Amino acid sequence: MSRLHLLQKVANVVVYLFFLGATVYSVVGPKPDPKVILEHETYITPAPWVFYVWSVIHLLLGGFVVYQWFEPAHEVAVHGVGWHFVISSVLNAVWLSLWQKGHLVLALIAILFTASSVSFVFYNLEKNYAANNWWDRIFVHAPFSLWHGFVVFVAVLNTFAAFTSTQVDGPDTLHITLVIFGLVFLASTAIGYVEYKGAKGDVTGALVIAIGLFAVFAQQHNAIIHWSALAAAIITTLYPARPYIFKLLGRSSESGENAPLLG
């Protein structure tokens, strides 16, 4: 192992402990800060429990920073993930700080840069570093797929927080229309995960968005938004199962063999 590769792996451990650790502690720690979740409330704000998804992502990323030290993970950790784990972790922490301080436009920029960095890892892994075993699937592909889905969901939330607000009399037609567009975008993105690259369809990223949509359904009480979120959540949840439903019915689907759960 070269000194540069050693430095990279040590940096991964450091940012995991200090940057990602601070994020997960803020939203799901023993005394979570409600401001992190509900301070910038909009008509697409989810129920606070959705952020427990981040604790799962954090746990799996912890597995990644351990697994990277083993020989089977060396190539994918050094070249598949590269320095983007460090970059993404720092940007994620910057986003949280800006969000907590109310700098929502800057926070949106930070989360978009985070999404870009995580996206690079996501697509690089899918294209060039197929999982060779279950350790690869669980501790390399799964955490970055989940993180990618979650950061897309958070980016939508941040966009609404930056440019819309709640009203005393409830949402008007414009706000409802914007929320519907947001829900459709999230559902379409989840479907895109499943359809991506045929046999490389990604169910884990779609699952994160489905959970987020269920959380929006649970939190929002306007009838149109409430039931639209539920419909989007159900579609997003059932769509990955479509190939298996077709198989049970004895039918084939062009994408019917394309949705491995973990890459």
N, C-alpha and C positions, 0 to 999 in steps of 0.2 A: 504494500500500500504506500503510495507516494505521500509526501508531506501535505500537498495540496488536498488530496482526498481525505487524509486524516483531519485536516483543518475543517473541511466541509462537514464531516460527520460530527465533529465536536461542536461546530456552530449549530447544527441541527438540534443537538441536545440542549444547548444553551437557550436558543429561541423557544424551544418547546417548553422548557421549565419557566422562563421568565416572561415571555410574551403571550403565548397561548394559554399558559397557566393563569395569568391575570385575567384573560378574557373569560375563561370558563368559570373562574371563581366569582366574577362580577355578576354573571347571569344565573348560575345554578349552584352557588356556594352555600354554606350554612346560613348566611344572612344575605340573600341576593338583593341587589338594589332594584326596587321596582321602577326607578326612573329609567334604567337601561331598557326596560321592556315597554313601558306604557307612557313615558313622559311625552313623547312626540306622537300622540295618538292621531290616527286617521281612520277613514272608513274601510281600510283594508288591514288594519292592525290585527294580528292574531292573538289568540289566548296565550298568556305567558308560558304555559307549559311547553310550547313548541320549541323553546330554547333549550330544553333538555336534550334535543337532538345534538346540540353542540357538545354535550358531555360524552355522547357516544363517539362522535368524530374525534374528540380529544383523546379518548381512550384508545381508539384505533391508531391515531397518529403516534401515541406513546408506544404502541407496538411497533410502528415503523421505525422510530428512533432507536429501538433496541434491535430489531431485526436487521437494520442496515449494517450492523457490525459482523454479521455472519456472511460467509463467503457466497452462498447462493444469491444474496441480495446486493452484493457489492456493485455489480454492473448497473442494475436498475436504479439503485440509490444514487450513484455517482453521476450517471449519464441520463437516466430516465427522468429522475426528479431534479437532480442537479442542485444549483443554488436557489431554485425557485421555492423550495420549502422555507428557506430563511427569508426570502423576499416576501412571500405570501404571509408568513407569520408576523413579520414586522408591520406590513401594511394592514393586516387584520387588527393589530393592536392600535395603530394610528387611527383607523376607522372608529374603534370603540371610544378612544379618547375624544375625538371630534364629535361623535354622537352624544356623548355624555355632557359635553360643554355646549351643545346646541348649535354647533357650526355645521348645519345640515347639508349645505351645498358642498362644502369641503369634504364632509363625510361621504357624500355621494361619489365625489371624485376618487376618494381613497378606496371605497368598496369596489368601484369599477376597475381600478388598477389591481386590486386584490383578485377580482374575478378574472382579469386578463392573465395574471401570473398563475393562478390555479388552473385556468383553462389550458395554458401551455403544458402543464404537467399531465392533465387529464388526456388531452389529445396525443401527446407524445407517448404516454403509456399505452394507449389504445392502438396506436399505429405501429410503434417500434418495439414495445416490450410486453408482449403477451405473457399472461401469467403461466408459469410453468408448474405451479403446485398450489396447494391451498394456502400456504403461508404467503405467497405472492398475492393471492386473491384477497386475503383477509387484511394483511398489514401494508400492502402497497396500493392495489387497485381500489379496494373498497373505501378506505378513508378519503382518497382524493376524489372519488366519484361522489361520495356523500358531501364532502366539503364544497365541491363544485355546485351541486344542487342547492345547498344551503346558502351559498354566497349569491346565487342568482335570486333566490327568494328574498334575501336581505336587501339586495340592490333594488328590488321592486318596492319593498317597504320604505326604504330610504328615499326613493324618488317621490313617493306620495307624501312623506313627511316634509320633504324640502319644498314642495310646490302646492300642496293642498292643506286644508285644515278642517276641523270639525265645526259644525254650526249648532246653535242652541236648538233650532227647530228641526234638526236632522238633515240628512243629505238632500241636496236639490238634484234636479235631473242631470246637471253637468257632472256632479260628483259621482252619482250612481253610474253614469255612462263610463266615466274614467275607471271606476273600480271594475266594471264588467270587462273593459279592455284589459285591465291588469290581470284579472282572473283567467281570461282567455289566453293571454300571453304565457302565464305560468303553466296552464294545462297543456298548451301547445309545446312548450319547452320540454315538459315531462314526456310527452309523446315522442318528441324528437330524440330524447335520450334512448328510448326503446328502439326506434327505427334507425338510429345512427349506425352507419357502416354495416348494415346487414347483420352478419353473425356476431358483430361486436356490440350489439345493442346493450344498453346500460340500464338495468332496472333499479339499482341502488339510488342513483341520482333522481329518478322519477319518484321513488318512494319518499324521499325527503320533501319534494314539492307537494306530494299528496298529503303528507302529514301537515305541512304548512297550510294547505287549503282547508283541511278539516279544522285547524286551529282558527282560521278566519271565520269559518262557519260557526264555531263555538263562541267567538267573541262579538261578532257583529249581529245587531238585532233588527236592522232595517230588513223588511221581508225580502225585497228583491236581492239585496246583497247576501243576506243569510242563506237563502235557498240556492242562489247561483253559485255560491262558494261550495255548498254541499254537492251540487251537480258536478261541478268541476273536479271536486275531490273524488267522487265516485268514479267518474270517467278515468281520471288519472290513476286510480287504484286498479281498476279492472283492465285497463288497456294492456298492461304487461302480461296479463293472464290470457290474453286473446289466443296466442299460439296453442296453449295447453287446452283451452276450451275447444278450439278447432280440432285438435288431436283427439279429444274425447268424443267429439261428434263424428269423427272419421273423415274430416275435411282437411285439406291442405291449405296453407297460407303462405304466400310468397315470403312473408317475414315470420312464418310460423316456427322457424328454428333459430330465431335470432335474439333470444332474450336470456342469456345466462345471468344468474343473479349477481355474480361477483366478477364479471369481466371475462 
